[in-house]
Amino acid sequence: MKNLIAPLVLSLLATTVAAESLLIKGADIYTAKAVLPATDLYIDNGRITAIGNTAPSTADRIIDGNGKSISPGLFNADTHLGVVEVGAIDATVDFYSELSSITASFKVADAFNPKSTLFPHNRVHGLTHALTVPEAGAGLFAGQVALIELGQPAKVINDSVAIAVDFTESGVSHAGNSRASALAVLRQNLDDAIAFSANKAAAMRGDSRDYSLSLADLQALEPVINGRTPLLVKTHRASDIRTILKVAKDYRLKLILSGAVEGWLVADEIAAAKVPVIMDPIINLPQSYEKLGARLDNAKLLADAGVTLVFTGMDGQSTHNAYLVRQSAGNAVANGLDKTTAIAAMTLNPATLFGANVKGEIATGAVADLVLWSGDPLDVTSEAELVLIDGVPAAMVSRALQLRDRYYEAATK
């Protein structure tokens, strides 16, 4: 009975607190454009209604923000949240398909688990939104990317914000094991999707030529070749980035690059094509031949060229510890990236690019999706003290914290 009552109490408490007015006094506010030092923030009924001198002096709840900071909720743009629990246990891994007939049509959102223990673990550390990105298991196309919110409960906001393609060494291994054959396969797939879209009725009744993809995959690609849905292509080597930029231009695709470890080498070309880049700025080791040009100031050089950045991080911990995207962002700042640009890369930019239900910004009139930090938001020693998601305060409870408290109490008795 206790297990049933606790979630209900938390839900009622969150609803009640969200309806209250909240005043945070004198915190440094980090927007995507500037830092507002020692500034008041007023929230009423889940929305930011005043910032600075216009903020009322009283509220239902007042928090002293002296020495603390406020940022928009964090967004990690490359995770497996909701579709994996323990990576080493296959039964909990749902982020790839080994069926050759289910590639572009593979929808990870269909396997989404809102009760994953990874959600509260990341939520209490300031992560409010993420992309759940499938991995390629049987072809170049990995599947449909989901946009998720880490509320209570966690939920899928959009089950197909992009179609993912793997044009890394791993993805190429599914398409003839050569970049040349992989490129030919990719172009053939796109050509077939165009032909299918133009002759759908005939194709659906079996009156068409053979296609390189299943009808389900061709249907999934229709919004891509019609320019409505982005193609999210993971690739690292500079020459491969050029190849994908040319494919996108030839087929008039809406393109998003992911990875781009050698992106700095072709930064001007990426910027000229107006293609945003999802990247982890902490990657600096030549872990493979396609990453020989890895360097810590990749983010700075891309930003200097005018590329819109979106962050993930950090490296192999981008799911179970997806909140560490802020450590990667801090690393980028330590290597020359402007601080507000780094904040925008994990708040405003992804929220805008993927149509999140929040602005990813601290602004009057915006839904309160924010984090109150004990110090600088990019300092790894700072802790999240308050997390609001879609205007509702999150319960600052996770399994990891419960285990900490349990054994700490036992050790101090």
Secondary structure as the mmCIF struct_conf table of DSSP 4:
data_model
#
loop_
_struct_conf.conf_type_id
_struct_conf.id
_struct_conf.beg_label_comp_id
_struct_conf.beg_label_asym_id
_struct_conf.beg_label_seq_id
_struct_conf.end_label_comp_id
_struct_conf.end_label_asym_id
_struct_conf.end_label_seq_id
HELX_RH_AL_P HELX_RH_AL_P1 LYS A 2 ALA A 19
BEND BEND1 GLU A 20 GLU A 20
STRN STRN1 SER A 21 TYR A 30
BEND BEND2 ALA A 32 LYS A 33
STRN STRN2 VAL A 35 ASP A 44
TURN_TY1_P TURN_TY1_P1 ASN A 45 GLY A 46
STRN STRN3 ARG A 47 ILE A 51
HELX_RH_3T_P HELX_RH_3T_P1 GLY A 52 THR A 54
BEND BEND3 ALA A 55 ALA A 55
BEND BEND4 SER A 57 SER A 57
BEND BEND5 ASP A 60 ASP A 60
STRN STRN4 ARG A 61 ASP A 64
TURN_TY1_P TURN_TY1_P2 ASN A 66 GLY A 67
STRN STRN5 SER A 69 PRO A 72
HELX_LH_PP_P HELX_LH_PP_P1 GLY A 73 GLY A 73
STRN STRN6 LEU A 74 THR A 79
TURN_TY1_P TURN_TY1_P3 LEU A 81 GLY A 82
BEND BEND6 VAL A 83 VAL A 83
STRN STRN7 VAL A 84 VAL A 84
BEND BEND7 GLU A 85 GLU A 85
TURN_TY1_P TURN_TY1_P4 GLY A 87 ALA A 88
HELX_RH_3T_P HELX_RH_3T_P2 ASP A 90 THR A 92
STRN STRN8 VAL A 93 VAL A 93
BEND BEND8 PHE A 95 PHE A 95
STRN STRN9 TYR A 96 TYR A 96
TURN_TY1_P TURN_TY1_P5 SER A 100 SER A 101
BEND BEND9 THR A 103 THR A 103
TURN_TY1_P TURN_TY1_P6 ALA A 104 SER A 105
STRN STRN10 LYS A 107 LYS A 107
HELX_RH_3T_P HELX_RH_3T_P3 VAL A 108 ALA A 111
TURN_TY1_P TURN_TY1_P7 PRO A 114 LYS A 115
TURN_TY1_P TURN_TY1_P8 THR A 117 THR A 117
HELX_RH_AL_P HELX_RH_AL_P2 LEU A 118 ARG A 123
TURN_TY1_P TURN_TY1_P9 VAL A 124 GLY A 126
STRN STRN11 LEU A 127 THR A 132
STRN STRN12 GLU A 135 GLU A 135
BEND BEND10 GLY A 137 LEU A 140
STRN STRN13 PHE A 141 GLU A 149
BEND BEND11 GLY A 151 PRO A 153
STRN STRN14 LYS A 155 ASP A 166
BEND BEND12 THR A 168 THR A 168
HELX_RH_AL_P HELX_RH_AL_P3 GLU A 169 VAL A 172
TURN_TY1_P TURN_TY1_P10 SER A 173 ASN A 177
BEND BEND13 SER A 178 SER A 178
HELX_RH_AL_P HELX_RH_AL_P4 ARG A 179 ALA A 198
TURN_TY1_P TURN_TY1_P11 ASN A 199 ASN A 199
HELX_RH_AL_P HELX_RH_AL_P5 LYS A 200 MET A 204
TURN_TY1_P TURN_TY1_P12 ARG A 205 GLY A 206
BEND BEND14 SER A 208 SER A 208
BEND BEND15 SER A 212 LEU A 213
HELX_RH_AL_P HELX_RH_AL_P6 LEU A 215 ILE A 225
TURN_TY1_P TURN_TY1_P13 ASN A 226 GLY A 227
BEND BEND16 ARG A 228 THR A 229
STRN STRN15 LEU A 231 THR A 235
BEND BEND17 ARG A 237 ARG A 237
HELX_RH_AL_P HELX_RH_AL_P7 ALA A 238 TYR A 251
TURN_TY1_P TURN_TY1_P14 ARG A 252 ARG A 252
STRN STRN16 LEU A 255 GLY A 259
TURN_TY1_P TURN_TY1_P15 VAL A 261 GLU A 262
HELX_RH_3T_P HELX_RH_3T_P4 GLY A 263 VAL A 266
HELX_RH_AL_P HELX_RH_AL_P8 ALA A 267 ALA A 272
TURN_TY1_P TURN_TY1_P16 ALA A 273 LYS A 274
STRN STRN17 VAL A 277 MET A 279
TURN_TY1_P TURN_TY1_P17 PRO A 281 ILE A 282
BEND BEND18 LEU A 285 LEU A 285
BEND BEND19 SER A 288 SER A 288
HELX_RH_3T_P HELX_RH_3T_P5 TYR A 289 LYS A 291
TURN_TY1_P TURN_TY1_P18 LEU A 292 GLY A 293
TURN_TY1_P TURN_TY1_P19 LEU A 296 ASP A 297
HELX_RH_AL_P HELX_RH_AL_P9 ASN A 298 ALA A 305
TURN_TY1_P TURN_TY1_P20 GLY A 306 GLY A 306
HELX_LH_PP_P HELX_LH_PP_P2 VAL A 307 THR A 308
STRN STRN18 LEU A 309 PHE A 311
BEND BEND20 MET A 314 MET A 314
HELX_RH_3T_P HELX_RH_3T_P6 ASP A 315 GLN A 317
TURN_TY1_P TURN_TY1_P21 SER A 318 ASN A 321
HELX_RH_3T_P HELX_RH_3T_P7 ALA A 322 LEU A 324
HELX_RH_AL_P HELX_RH_AL_P10 VAL A 325 ALA A 334
TURN_TY1_P TURN_TY1_P22 ASN A 335 GLY A 336
HELX_RH_AL_P HELX_RH_AL_P11 LYS A 339 ALA A 345
TURN_TY1_P TURN_TY1_P23 MET A 346 THR A 347
HELX_RH_AL_P HELX_RH_AL_P12 LEU A 348 LEU A 353
TURN_TY1_P TURN_TY1_P24 PHE A 354 GLY A 355
BEND BEND21 ASN A 357 VAL A 358
BEND BEND22 GLY A 360 GLU A 361
TURN_TY1_P TURN_TY1_P25 THR A 364 GLY A 365
BEND BEND23 ALA A 366 ALA A 366
STRN STRN19 VAL A 367 VAL A 367
STRN STRN20 LEU A 370 TRP A 373
BEND BEND24 SER A 374 GLY A 375
TURN_TY1_P TURN_TY1_P26 PRO A 377 LEU A 378
TURN_TY1_P TURN_TY1_P27 VAL A 380 THR A 381
STRN STRN21 ALA A 384 ILE A 389
TURN_TY1_P TURN_TY1_P28 ASP A 390 GLY A 391
STRN STRN22 VAL A 392 PRO A 393
HELX_LH_PP_P HELX_LH_PP_P3 ALA A 394 ALA A 395
HELX_RH_AL_P HELX_RH_AL_P13 ARG A 399 THR A 412
#
